[in-house]
Amino acid sequence: TVRNRNNEGSAIMKFCAMEMDENDRSIMTETEVPLAQVSDTEWISEKQDAKYWGIAISQPGEPFPGGPTEMHLTNGPRIVWCMQGHAEINQQDGQTCRLATGDGIYVDGRALHHSAFAPSRVPVITLNVTFHGTVDYEFK
């Protein structure tokens, strides 16, 4: 969601994020990415310092090695964009973020979470952009 547009051609994009609370548990929140207007219909961020990117495909109802409620880490800050399908991502505090095609989520590398693809009727395809470091990433 693009919010806080101003007359000077800048805005803030806010989207779902997994971060850590004061007790080091994963929680759902929002993160912000500054945007600059480059045309009447286009806004872009500054170039981000990504480490690598990849595309992942998960089948609906795919079993998890750790069971249906296993929690795992990414060990690096990243953005995950849902390119096809639906996913549910559960946090340690019980909150759930649901992603549909076109939705993105920022992931803190320390945030334990469980990803479920069962709600999707089609394979879930995600674009994953991983940043340098092991935890927080500050968007430019």
Phi, psi and omega in degrees: 000127177269125181228171173059041174292146176228177183282355182264009176081027176230161181203172176239129172261128177249136173212167184306144180214149171255120180230188180245142176270184183293345177259015181059037172252147179286138180223162174268139177207201175234155171236161183238140176235120177293140179235151174240140180279127181248348174200181179298335185236008185227133176234139179223157174269171170293163176297130180264150181273081180278148177274312176195169176224161179201161177246132181241145176234126178237136181277145176302136178071012182300129180288150179255139180304327181268004181100176187289349179235018180301149176244143181219168178248156171265339181063016176194146178290139181203164169249136176243120178253128178279113182267335179203142175089196182224146177220152173240131182238117182260142180256169179298330181275004176096351179289152179232136172250127179254129180248136173241174180308127180097348180275149177233159177217138174269136182241120171286134184300342180267353189280107174295135181203162176238125178257127179239135180247004183303325182293346185276137177271350179232161176304142179269124178246126179237147171256120184247121178247115183257137182257167179292156179096185180243345182227246188298147172228132179258118181288142178265000000 
